Amino acid sequence: MLSGPESLGGTARPRRPLRVTVLCGGPSAERAVSLASGHAVADALRRRGHEVFVSDIGPERVEALDIPTDVVFPALHGPFGEDGTVQRMMEARGLRFVGSGAQASALAMDKVATKRAVATADIPTPPYEVWDAPSLAARRVPDLPWPVIVKPTDQGSSVATTIVREAAAFEPAVRLCVERFGRALVEQFIAGDELTVGIVGDATLPPICIRPKRTFYDFAAKYEDDATEYLFETEHGPEVFATAQRLSRQVFAVLGCRHLARVDWIVDGQGRLWFLEINTLPGFTSHSLVPKAAAHAGVGFDELVERLVFMALGGAG
């Protein structure tokens, strides 16, 4: 089930090997995931014959951006690498790079701003509140029905994310997010299956239904637990999957994204889809979902990575 051109977009293959700078690591809580993604991307590009330079970049280590290159592939997650900061640096240098530009990256990284943007397009998203230190000082419970899910507003990989089912557990969960990240997104918990939809260029990949063996799809379920199920066919049926593809493409357009993204949804017991978030630099590890979906559509890991480089080289997507 591939929506869009079967080629996943891209440009004609250059006549010579490319010089590609791969950025990974960074300062965020997802640093370990980023390092794994970056080295997997670099290995793939080397297998395709390209000259690759890998840099563990950070706010005080940006010398890699000054090295002559054809394309930069930022395999970064979280603040600094995915929130528009490094994208602004690359744009200022006139570099071609994989992924969304600075403006779209900053918007997509902020879960609250993203929810507001998609709501203007009449895309359903769970009811929510934003909490900070003054909120905690003023009250102790949300104006939402239990259970709720508490998460940072600008992190990925389910970092510091908690399902809260009663008032006694609420304040500690919110305080954890506020003390570490400044704000907490408190969202009504929607029971159901998580669906994720990858977008690569003009192609919308087959949705994946995620069924963890844990309470929810947390960090361990994503990167450590081999029991998590990734399903391309479920009882939800092709109509739900097709709707998820259509709405994901709409979210991608509303936020002004390019080249690459992964859009996450919950499908509830009535088959309704609820938008959760979008990741503009999804992972490229052995557990990552965009490579899984691309493989299901017939495009292997190495080819996927190379095509993204070609998109950035040609300004496509």
N, C-alpha and C positions, 0 to 999 in steps of 0.2 A: 504494500500500500504506500506508494511514493507519490506525493502530490508535488507537481512542478516538473521541470525538465529532468529527465533521467540522468543527465550528466552531473547533477549537483552543481551546476554553474561552473565558472572558471574561465580560463583563457587558453589559447594555444600554448603548447609546451615550448619554452624558450630553447634556442639552439645550443646554449651552453649551460653548464651547471651554475646554479645561483649561489650567491653568498647570502646566507640567512643567519641573522642573530636571534637566538632564542633566549627570552627573558624568563626567569623563574625564581622561586624562593620568595623574596620580599619580606615585609615585616608583619604580615597579618597572621591571625590565628590559623589560617589555612596554609601556612608555609610548607609543611611537610607534603601536603597534597600537591602544591605547586611544583616543588622540586621533582616529585615523581612524574608529573605531567610534562615538565620541561625536558627531562632526560628521555622520556618516551618519544616526544616530538622530535628531539634532536637525532635520536637513533633512527627514526623512520626516515627523516630527510637524508641522513647519510646513506642509508640503504638505497635511496633513490638517486644517489650520486651527487648530492649537493655539498657545498662547503659550509660547515655549520660552526658558529661560535656560540657557546653557552655562557650566560652571565647570571650569577646570583645577584640580582639588582636590589637596591633599596634606596630610600630617600637620600642617603649620603653616599651612595655608590651608583652613579649614573654614567660613568665613563663609557660603558658599553654603547650608549647611544651616539657616541662620537666616532665609533669605528665604522669605516666605509662598509656599506652593505646594500644589497638589493631590496631585501624585505626583512622586517622585524616580526617575529612571531612571539607575542607576549603570552606565555603560558602561566599567567598570574591569576591569583584569586584573592578577593577581599580588598580592603582599603589599600590605597596607593596604586595597586596594579590593575584593579578592575573598576575603580570609581571615577575614572577620568583624569587622574593625576598624571600617570605616566603617558597617557594618550595625549594630554596637552603638551608634554615635553616633546613627544615624537612629532606632533603637528607643527610645533614651533621650529623644529629642525627640518621640516619638509620630508620626513621619512614615510615610506610606504609600510603599512603594518596591517597584520591580520586583526580583524575584529572591529567593533563599533568605534566611532569617533568619540572625542572627549565629552561632548554634550550628552549624547545618548548613553554613554557609559555611566556618567554621573547620575543621570535620571534613573536608569535601571538598577543601580546599586542601592538607591534609597527606596526601600520597600514601601514606605508611606507615600512618597511622591509617585511611585509607579502605580500603586493602587488608586490614587486620585486620578491619574492619567487614564487608566483603563476604564474607570467608572464613567468618564465622560464619553466613552465609546459604547456604553451600555453593556459592558462585559461584567458578569457577576463576580464579586469577590466577597469573602466572608466579612461580616461586620467587625469593626476593630476600634481600638483606642490607642493613643500614644501616651506613654508614661515617662516621666523623668523625675528628678529629685523633688521638685516642688509638688508633683502629683502624689508621690509617696508620703510627703509630709502632710498633705491635706486629707487623704483618705486611704483606705486599706483594701477595698474591693472594687472590681470593675462594674460598670453598668451593662454587663453582658451575661447571658446565662452560662452556667457551668456545663461542661468543662470549657476552659479556654487554653490557648497555646500562647506561650510567652517566648519571644525571640528578639534578638537585636534587630535594629532597623537597617543595618548595613553590613551584615556578615552573611556568609554562605556555609555550606556543609553542615547545617544544623548546629552550628556552634552556639553554646549556651541556650539551647532551645528546650523548653519544658512543657509538658502537658500538665495543667493544673486542674484538679477536679473539686477542690474545696478551698474555702477561704483561708484556712490555716497555712496552706502551702503557697498562697499567692504572693504575699509580701516578700518572702525570701527569693522566689524566682525572679520577680521584677527587680529586686535590689541587685541581684547578681548581674543582670543585664545593664542596669543603670550605672553601677559602679565600674564595670569594665568598658562599657561602650557609650555611655551618656544618655541613651534613650532605649526604651523597650516598646516593641509592638505587641499589643495584647489583642489577640484575634479570637473570635468565636471558633471553637473546634468543630469542624465538620467531619463526621464519621463517614468513612468510605475508602475507596482505593485511590492511591496516588497515580496519576498519569503524567508522563513527561513526553514532550514533543521537541525533537531537535530540528533546527532549521540551519541549512547550509546553502548559502547562495540563494538561488531561486527555488530550491527544493525543500519541501517539508517532509521530514522523515517519518517512518512508521512510528506511531505512539507506542510507548512501553508502559504497561501496567506493572507497578512495583508492589510486591507483597512481602514485607519483611516479617521475620519470625519474632521480632521485638515489638514493643508497644507501638512504636512508630518508626519512620524511616530516619533514624538518627545517624550520628557520625559513624558509630560502630557498624550499623547495618549497611551504610554506604561503602565503607572502605575495609572492613575487617571480617564481616560475617558472610561466609560463602553460602549460607542457607537462604539468604534473600532471593526471592523469585522475581524474574524479569520476564513478563509474558507479552507476546505480541497478539495473542488471541485469548479473549475472555468472554464471559457471559454478557458483558456490556454490549457487545455486538458492533458491527461496522459503522452504524450511524453515529454512535457516541464517539468513536475514534475519528471519524471524518469531521465531526463538529469540533473536536479538540484540535485537529489540524487547521481547520479554517480559522478558528478563534486565535490560535497561536500565531498564525501569519498576521492576523489583524493586530495583535499586541506588538509584534515585531515592527510593524509599520507605524503604529501610533507612537512608539518610543523613538523612532528614527534609527533603528539598528541596521547593521550591515554585516555581511559575510557569515555570521555564526551566532547562534544563541540556543538556549534550551529553556522551554516554557513549562512550568509545573502547575498541575491542576489536581483538584480532588473531584472525583465523581461520586456523588452520594447514592443512597439507596433507591432514589427515584430516577437515577440516570442524569441528574443535573450536574453541570460542570461549574466549578468554582475556581477562579484564578488565584494562585498563591504567589508566584514570583517568576522573574525571568533572570537567567544567568547569561551574561554577554560573553564570558570566557569560561565555558564549562570545561570540566576536567578531561584529561587524556591519559588516565591511568587504566590499569587492567579492569577496574570496576566501573569505569565511566560510561555514561549512558549514550551520549552522542555517537561514540565509536561503535557501541553495540547496535544502535539503530541503523547506522550506515552499513555495517556488515550485513545486517538483515536485508537491506536494500541492494546488496551486492557490491558494496564498495569497501575494500579492506582498509585497515588502519593507515598503512603507509600512503596509499593513494588518497585517502581523505585528507591527511595532513598536507600532502603536496598540492592538492587542488586548492586548499585554503591559501597557500602561499601564492599560487597562480592568480587567485582572485585579487589578493592585495597588490600583486605586481601590476595587474591590468586595471586596477581601480574598479573591478566588477563587484556585484553583490549589493 
